[in-house]
């Protein structure tokens, strides 16, 4: 079974608004295509998700059972897409900077930016990484 993400987004909007016209505005489509998409989703699942009357919309037991998992699925998709975009821009992941014990020398220490501004730099930990995780700047030559 292939459920379209947009149908899940439509269902969540209607379930949260409990009103087709407001939900349609929220997802930027007309009310009739929204109603048709929800009907297709219900047909695909073989259950009624929403009880509709001329005055109100209510979730059925099946609708209530679907709502939170649908929200979670949409969040997971949004998170996955954001992670892919971040990776594509090179801003994903962690960067660790380490120093060997010989690299921490008196000639470099004064220009290190480890630690709070205005205080002496803190030496690296036994593993060679900066305690503050702020990173160190190598000395600049003039």
Secondary structure by P-SEA (a helix, b strand, c coil): ccccaaaaaaaaaaaaaccaaaaaaaacccaaaaaaaaaaaaaaaccccccccccbbbbcaaaaaaaaaaaaaaaaaaaaaaaaaaaaacccbbbbbbbccccccccccccccccccccccccccccccccccccccccccc
